[in-house]
């Protein structure tokens, strides 16, 4: 059994320096490869993870990194870069997601990929992740590259959506996400104490 995260951390710490260091953001592309959590118990309920991000301390600095699936099969929708855009944005906003000192937010949930649960971290892609109807409000957008391929990118929630403020991170037209889906801030989670609205 392959522990993908342990293998990547070994590369970062023992094989790739000095080419890769805390001043770089290495990404690890896997073409048409998905993961499961836990990996030794791959079932429809644990699969499929198309990418993730994390960070490890190197002295007092943080080395961020992200493995992701470049899906050319179309099994997860058209386009190639939805998971990459999601994970890169989250790595920048919440690099230590799996550690106690991740960037915390007021608790939110029951939207996007966080269904039937609450989450309290600054994961800017999670509330707009596609594929979880009926609470699937995402409005992803596409960019045609110079190579003629169409790249679908993940819509992302702004700081203001998580913290219920318009003083920082609100978009044009008073929107709370970069493609205009969220026009209100998040509900507090568990339900019953509204901060704003899901969208």
C-alpha positions in Angstrom: 0.0 0.0 0.0 1.3 3.4 -0.9 1.0 6.3 1.5 1.0 9.1 -1.0 1.5 11.9 1.5 4.5 10.2 3.1 6.0 9.6 -0.3 5.6 13.2 -1.3 7.0 14.5 2.0 10.0 12.2 1.6 10.6 13.7 -1.9 10.3 17.2 -0.4 12.7 16.6 2.5 15.2 14.2 1.0 15.3 14.2 -2.8 14.2 17.5 -4.2 16.2 20.1 -2.2 17.7 22.5 -3.1 15.5 22.8 -6.2 12.4 22.7 -4.1 12.4 24.8 -1.0 10.1 27.0 1.1 10.3 29.7 -1.6 8.6 27.4 -4.1 5.2 25.8 -4.4 5.7 22.3 -5.8 2.7 20.6 -7.4 2.6 16.9 -8.2 0.6 16.0 -11.3 -1.0 12.6 -11.5 -2.8 11.9 -14.8 -6.1 10.1 -14.3 -5.1 8.9 -10.8 -7.3 9.4 -7.8 -6.9 8.7 -4.1 -9.0 7.3 -1.3 -9.0 8.1 2.4 -8.1 5.7 3.9 -6.2 4.3 1.0 -6.4 0.7 2.1 -10.2 0.8 2.3 -11.1 2.2 -1.1 -14.9 2.1 -1.4 -17.4 4.4 -3.1 -17.7 6.3 0.2 -13.9 7.0 0.5 -13.1 7.5 -3.2 -12.4 9.7 -5.1 -10.0 12.4 -3.9 -8.8 14.4 -6.9 -6.2 16.4 -5.0 -5.3 17.9 -1.7 -2.9 20.4 -0.3 -0.7 20.5 2.8 2.3 22.0 4.4 5.2 20.8 6.5 7.5 22.8 8.7 11.1 23.3 7.6 12.6 25.0 10.6 10.3 27.8 11.3 9.1 28.1 7.7 6.3 26.2 5.9 6.8 24.2 2.7 3.4 24.0 1.0 2.7 21.4 -1.7 -0.2 19.9 -3.6 -0.7 16.6 -5.5 -3.6 16.7 -7.9 -5.3 14.6 -10.6 -5.1 15.9 -14.2 -8.3 14.3 -15.4 -8.3 13.9 -19.2 -10.8 11.0 -19.1 -13.8 13.2 -18.5 -15.0 11.0 -15.6 -15.2 14.0 -13.4 -16.5 16.5 -15.9 -14.9 18.3 -18.8 -11.7 20.4 -18.5 -8.5 19.6 -16.8 -7.8 21.9 -13.9 -10.7 22.1 -11.5 -8.9 20.3 -8.7 -5.7 22.1 -9.3 -7.3 25.6 -9.1 -9.2 24.5 -6.0 -6.1 23.1 -4.2 -3.7 25.9 -5.1 -6.0 28.6 -3.8 -6.5 26.6 -0.5 -2.8 26.0 -0.1 -2.2 29.7 -0.2 -5.1 30.6 2.2 -4.8 27.6 4.6 -1.5 25.9 4.2 -1.6 23.9 7.4 -5.1 22.5 7.0 -4.2 19.2 8.7 -2.6 20.8 11.7 -4.0 22.5 14.8 -2.6 25.8 13.6 -4.5 26.0 10.4 -6.3 29.2 9.5 -9.6 29.0 11.5 -12.9 30.6 10.6 -16.4 30.7 12.1 -18.0 27.2 11.7 -19.9 26.7 8.4 -21.3 23.7 6.6 -24.0 21.9 4.6 -22.8 23.4 1.3 -20.5 22.3 -1.5 -18.3 19.4 -0.4 -19.1 19.8 3.3 -22.5 18.0 3.5 -24.1 17.0 6.8 -21.2 18.4 8.8 -19.5 21.6 10.0 -16.1 22.9 9.1 -14.2 25.8 10.6 -11.2 26.5 8.4 -10.3 28.8 5.5 -10.8 26.3 2.7 -11.9 28.7 -0.1 -12.8 26.0 -2.6 -14.8 23.6 -0.4 -18.1 25.6 -0.1 -18.3 25.8 -3.9 -17.1 22.3 -4.9 -19.3 20.8 -7.5 -21.0 17.4 -7.4 -22.9 17.5 -4.1 -26.5 18.4 -5.0 -28.8 19.8 -3.8 -26.4 22.1 -1.9 -24.1 22.6 -4.9 -24.2 26.3 -5.9 -21.0 26.5 -7.8 -20.7 28.6 -10.9 -17.4 27.4 -12.3 -15.9 29.1 -15.3 -13.7 28.2 -18.2 -10.7 29.7 -19.8 -9.5 28.7 -23.3 -5.7 28.4 -23.2 -3.2 29.3 -26.0 -3.0 25.6 -26.8 -6.8 25.5 -27.6 -7.7 23.4 -24.6 -10.6 24.6 -22.3 -9.6 24.7 -18.7 -12.4 24.6 -16.1 -11.6 26.4 -12.9 -13.1 26.2 -9.4 -15.1 29.2 -8.1 -13.7 30.3 -4.8 -15.3 31.9 -1.7 -13.9 35.2 -0.4 -12.7 36.0 3.1 -16.0 38.0 3.6 -18.1 34.8 3.0 -16.4 33.0 5.9 -16.3 36.0 8.3 -19.6 37.8 7.5 -17.9 41.1 6.8 -17.9 43.5 3.9 -14.8 45.3 5.1 -12.4 42.9 3.4 -12.6 40.6 0.5 -15.9 41.4 -1.1 -16.2 41.4 -4.9 -17.7 43.6 -7.5 -21.5 44.0 -7.1 -21.3 43.0 -3.4 -20.5 39.3 -4.2 -18.8 36.9 -1.8 -17.2 34.6 -4.4 -15.1 35.2 -7.5 -17.7 34.2 -10.0 -20.7 35.8 -8.3 -22.5 32.8 -6.9 -22.4 33.9 -3.2 -24.3 37.2 -2.6 -24.5 36.6 1.2 -22.1 35.3 3.8 -22.1 31.8 5.3 -24.6 30.4 7.8 -23.0 29.5 11.1 -23.0 25.8 11.7 -24.7 24.0 13.2 -27.9 25.5 11.7 -30.1 27.8 13.7 -27.7 30.7 14.2 -27.7 32.5 10.8 -24.8 34.7 10.1 -26.1 35.5 6.6 -27.1 33.0 4.0 -25.4 30.3 2.0 -25.8 32.2 -1.3 
